Amino acid sequence: MSRPRTESNESDSTAVLSALGSKYSAEILCAAGTPKSAQALSEDIEIPIATCYRRIEELVDAGLLTCEGRQLSEEGRRTNIYRRTLDEIEVDFSDDEPTFSQKRRTEAKNRLQDQLEE
């Protein structure tokens, strides 16, 4: 049975698929299991900073990455810190439009992971 087609479902699906389909997006999501700046993500996965910022913007717009706040960089500048919003995503193409099943990250998991990183 087909899910009702709505504009928000269609635009959400398009945004998620577009973001996931971009080069380096999966690597950024994997690296952003703990809070990281764009600079740290760029260095971790060895991509140009401008590309990293573009992918981050796409991932944030799709709801796959979130800005968790700001912190001072080593140079004394305030920088945004990002973390992925999910641990798993499954895309089902068997219907009229793609559907997604997501395993969202919990705040408890984020806090535990933060403590393990310290």
N, C-alpha and C positions, 0 to 999 in steps of 0.2 A: 504494500500500500504506500502510496506517495505522500510525502509530507506536504502540507500546504505551502505554496510558494509565496514568500513575503519578501518585501524589499530589503528588510534588515537581515533576514537569513541569507539572501543572495549576496548582499554587500559584505556581510561577515565572512561568508565562504570565500568570496573573491579576495578579500584582504588577507585572510589566512593563507590561502593557496599562493597568492602573489608573494607574500613575505617568505614563506617556506621555499618557494621556487627560486629565490634569489641566491646567487653564489655567496657563500660564507654564512648564510643565515643559520643553518644547522650548527655550524661550528661556534657561532656566537652564543646560541642557546645552550649548547653543551658547556661552554666555558663560563656561562653566567649562572651556574648553580649556586655560587656564593656572590655577594655583592662586589661589583667591579666597575671601575670607570671605563669610559670609552678607550682611553689611552692604554689601560691595562689589557682590555680585550684585544685591542689592535696588536699589542706586543705579544700576547699569549698565542694568538693564531696567525701572527705574522702577515697582517694585511695592512694596506695604507689606512691612515687615520680617517681620511675623507670617506673612503668606502665604508669603514666601520660605522661612522656617524650616519650614513645613509641607510645602512642595514638596520641599525638600532632604531631609527625613526620608523621604518617600515614595521619592525617587530613590535614596537610600542603601539603604533596605530592599529595593528592586528590583535592587540591584547595578549601577545605571547611573551612580552618583556615589560617590566615596569621600572620606573624610576623610584628608588627607595629613599632618596634624599640626596644630600650634598655633603661633601667632605673636602678638606684642604688637600691639595696635591703637594708633592714634594717641593714644587716651585712656589707654593703659597697661594695658588688660585683655587677658587671654589669649583669643584667639578661634580657633575651628576654621577650617581652610583646606580647601576642597573642590576636586576636579577630576573631570571626567567620566572614566569607565573605558573608553569606546569612542568611536570616530569615526563609525561607521555602524551602523545596525540595519535589518534588513529583516524584515517580518512577512508570513508566508504563511498565508492563511486557507483554502487549498484542501483541507485535510485535516479530520479530525474535530475537531481543536483547533488553535489557532494554533501555528506553529513560528517560531523566530527564527534569523536568521543575523546574526552580529555581527562587526564588525571592531574588535577590542580595541586599545586604545592600548598601545604598548610603552614600557618604561622609557626606552629610548634616545630615542624621540620626545619623551617628556616632558622629559628632560634637555636635548635640543637646543632645544626650544621655550622652556624656562626661560632658556637662555643668550641666545636671540634677544630676549627680553623685557627683559633687563638693560641 
